C-alpha cells in the first residue's frame, strides 16, 4: 500500500472523528453511532475516562489527522513506498484515552506491522478505532495484531510506555532488540506574573485536563517571589466540578489527610491542593509550586532535569523552546514523546 494511501486512510479517520461535534453526519454513520456506545463503555471500564475526556482525545486526534499536518510531519523523511515485514511491538499506556495511538500510526506510516498490547485501562476504544480504519482501507487489515502476552514472541523492535519500574523490566526483557522505552515524565510551567487572563486560563487546561494524569499535564509551577496565588485560584475556579468525580475526590481527601498529618503546609480551594515543594511529580489533585528569584536558576533546573520533563509551559520571551499556555495536550504529529523521533527509529530497524 502506497504511503499516500496510508496517509489518506488516517485523514479519513480524522474526518470520521470530526463528526462527533457536528449536528449532521454522512460518513460511516453506522460506525459513528457505535462509537458513541464505545465511549460510554470506556467510562464504565475505567472511570477516569469520562465522556468529556474521551471526546477531548478524539478531537485532538481529529485535528492532528489533516492532510497538511501529515505533509509537514512526513516530508523530512525518505520513507519507502513498500511495506516492511518488521514486527514492532507497542506496549500501550492507559493513563489517558488512546495515548498510544501516535505510536501505532507511526508504525503503520513507516511501513511496518504493529503488534499491540493494550493497557487494561484502555481496552475499549482502540480496537474500535482499528475497525473503522479497516473499513476505510481494508488493505491495512493485515498490518496490526493484538496480543495479551509478550512472552515467547519474536519482535524486530519495541516501543513500550509505562512507569519507571516497568521501564526497568522492559529495558532488560527487550535488551537485545531495537527499542524505545518511555518512563514517567511530567510537565512544568514558569510564570513571571505578567501573564494575561487568557494565558492563565490555558494553564488551567494544562493542569486539570484528564485529571492531571498525563505526562503533558502541568504538575509544578515556578513562580516569581511575591506572586499572588489568588490570581491562579480565580482562573482555576471554573474547574471546581472536578471534585465531584469520585476517584479524584478520593485522591483529594487522601492526600490532604496524609500531608496535614505530616505537618506540611497546604493551600487549598476545595478541589485542588497546592504545596510548596522542590519535587517534580505531584500526586493527583495536588499541584507543587516553587518560588524563584533568578530565571537563570529555572533554566538550569530545566537543563538538569531534561530527561524528566515532557513540556515546559511559559512565555516565549522567558524560556526557550517552550509550549504555549493551553497547548500541552494538543501536540503536533511531530511533537514526539520524550523527544525521541519515532519515525526515524522505525525507519532504521
N, C-alpha and C positions, 0 to 999 in steps of 0.2 A: 504494500500500500504506500503510495507516494506521500511524502512529507506534507505537501499542500492539502491532500485529502484528509490526513490525520488532524491537521490544524482545523480544517473546516468542520470536522466532526465535533471538536470541542467548542468551536464558535457556535454551532447549532445547539449544543448543550447549554451554552450561556443564554441563547435566545429562549430556550425552553424554560430555564430557571427564572428569567426576567418576567415571565408571565404571572408569577406569584403576586406581583404588585400591580397587575393590570385587571381591569374590570372584565375585559373580553379576552378570549383565548381562541386560537385556531391551530396551534401547532402541538401535536401529540396531546390533545385534550384528555384522552383516556388516561394517559400517564400522569398528567397534572393532578387529576383527582386522586389517584393512588398516592402521589407524593404527599398530599395533604394528610392522608391517613398515616403515612410513614412518619411524618413529623410528630403526630400525636403518639405513635408507638415509641418513637425515640425518647420522648419525655417520660413515658411510663417506664421504659427500660432504664433510664438514667435521669434522675430528677434535676440534675444540673443543666440538662439540655432542654431548657424551657422553649416554648414556642417562639418567643422573640429571639432567643439566642440562635436557634437553628435558622430562622429566617435571615438573621443578620449574616450568618456564614454563607448561606446560599446567595444572598445579594452580593457579597464580596466576590464570590466565585463568578457570578454573572457579569459583574463589572470587569473582572480580570479577563474573561474569555471573549475579548473583542479582537477582530482581525488585526487592527493596528497595534494592539498590545503584543500579539504573537510575532508580528513583523519586527517590532523593536526588541523583543526577547531573543528570538532565534537567529536573526540576521548576523550577529557576530560569529556564529559557529558555522563550521563546514560539516553539516550533518549529511550522512549518506541517505540516498533515496531507497536503499534496500533494507529489508528487515533483518534484524540481528537475532540470532538464536540464544543470546546470552540471557540467562535466567537471573533476574535481580529480585532478591527478597526484600520486601518492605515490611518492617515491623512498625505498625502504626501506633501512635499515642492516642489517648482518648480524653484528654483534658478539655478540649473544646470541639465542637462538631466539625467533622470532616477535616481535621487538622493535617491528615496525611495525604490529602488529595493532590497537592502540588508535587510530591514525590512520585506518586503514581503517574501523573500526567507527564512528568519529565521522563520517566522510563518509557512510556509509550511514544512520546515525541522523538526520543533518541533512537527508536527502532528496536528496543529491547522488549523482553517479555517480563511482565510484572507477576511476582508471586507474593500475594498479600496475606499477612497475618493480621487480622483485625484486632483491635483492642476490645475487650469485653465491655468497655464503657461506651463504645461507638460501633455497634454491630448492625444497626438497622439501616442507616442512611446510605452508606457507601455501596452495598450490594444493589440497592435500588437504582442509584445513580448509574451504576455499571449497566444495569438492564436498559436504561434509557440510551446510553451510549451505543450499546449493541443494536438497539432498534434503529438508531440514526445511521450507524455504519456496521452492518453485520460482519464486514471483513475484519473488524477488530476483535471479534468474539474469541479468537484463539490466543489473544495477547495477554490474557490475565488468568491466573489460577489462584483460588483461595485455599489456604491450608490452616490447620489448627495447631500443628506441631512442627517445629523446625528441625527436630532431631532426625537423624538418618536421611536427611535430604541433601542434595547437592545443589549448590548455587554458585554462580560466577561472580556475584557481588552482593553486598547487603547495604541497605540503608535502614538503620534502626534508631528509634527515638524513645527515650524513657528517662527514668530517674538517674541520679548519679550512681546509685547502687546497681541498677540493671545495666548501665553502661559498662561497668567493670566486667560483668558477665558476658556482655556482647563482645567486648574487646578480646576477651580470652577465647570465647567459643568460635569466633569468626576470625581469629588471628591470622589464618593462612590465606584469606581471600581479600580482594579489594573491598573497602568498607567506608561508610560514613556513619559514625556513631555519635549521636547527639545526646548531650547531658542537660541538666537543669540550667536554664538561663533566665534572667529577669531583665526588666527594663527600668530605667530611671528617668526622672525629669529634673531639669535645672531651671529655676526661676530667678529673675533679677528684680522682681517687684514692679516691672513696667508692662506686664502682660495685659492685653485687653480682656474684656469680659468674654469675648468670643474665644480667645485662646484658652482661657481657663475653663470654659465650658467644654472645649475639645479635650483638655486634660482630664476632665471628669469622665468622659467616654473612655479615655485610655486607662483609667483606674477601674471603673465599675463594669465595663462590658465583660460578658462571660463570667461575672462574679470575681474577676481578677485572677482567673485560673490559668490564663495563657502566659507564655513566656514573653509575649509582646505587651502584656499589661504592666503598667507602671506600678511598682511595688515600693518605690522610695523616692523622696523628693530632696533636692538640695536647695536650701532657701538662704537668701542673704540675711545676715544678722539683723534682728529687729523686724523681720517680716511678720505681718499681722495675719495669723491663721484664720481669722474671721472672714477674710477675703475668699478663702477656699471653701469654708462651710457654706457661704452664700451660694456658690455655684454648685456645690455638692447636693444641695437641698432637693433638687428635682429627682434624685435617685433614692429618696428616703424609703420608697416602697420595696427596695431590695431586701429589707429586713423581714418582710412578710414571707420570704422564701424560707421554708423550714430548715433546709440544710445550712443556708447562710446564717440564719438566726442562731442555730445551734453552735456554729463556729464563733459567732459574735459573743454569745453568752459564755462559752467555754474559755475563750482567750481573755475575755475581760476578767473572769474569775481567777484564772491562772496568774495573770500579770499583776493583778491587785494583791493577791495573796503573797506574791513575791516582792511586794513593796515597790513595784515600779510605778512611775508617774505616767498616767494616761490622760489623753484628751479625747472626749467622745461627743457625739452628737445624736446618739440614739440608733445609728445604723453604720457608723464607721469609728473604729478605734485608731488613734494616732499616737505614735510613740517616738520620742527622740532616741535614735539608735544608730550606731555605726554600721550595723549589719545590712546586708543587701536584700535578702529574701524574707519578706514579712509573711505572716500567716494569713489565711483567708479572713477577710473582714477587718484587717489591720493594715495601716499604711505607715511606714517608717519615714522619718524626716531627719535631716541634719543641717545645721546652720554652717555657713561658710563666710569667711572674711576676705578671701582672695580666690578669684575664679581660677587662677593657675593651679591651686591645690585641687580643685574639682577636676580639671583637665588631667592632672597627674593621677588622680583616682581612676579616671576612665581608662587611661593608658595601662595602669597596673592591673585592672580588672577586666580587660577587654575580652578575655576568654569566658567571662561570666555574664556579659551583657549582650542583650539582643538589640534593644533600641535605646537611644539616648534622645529624649524629647527636650527641645529648647528652641529659643530664637536662633536664627542663623548667624546673627552677629555676636552671639555669646559663646556657642560651641560649634566647632566644625563637624561636618558630616552628621548633622542631627536630623531627627524625624520631626515633622511638623506636628503641632498640637492637634489631637483628634485623628491622627493618621496611623497610629501604631497597628491597629487591626485592619488596615486597608493596604496590605503590601502589594507592590507591583510583582509581576511574574518574575522579574529579575532581582527581587529582593530575597536573596537566599537565606535560609535559616543558618545561623552560626557563621554567616558569611562564607560558606563553602559552596562553590559553584557546582551544583548538581549536574548540569548538562555537561560541563567539562569532564567531570568524574565519569559519567556514564559513557561518554564518547571515548574514553581511554581504556575501558576494560576489554 
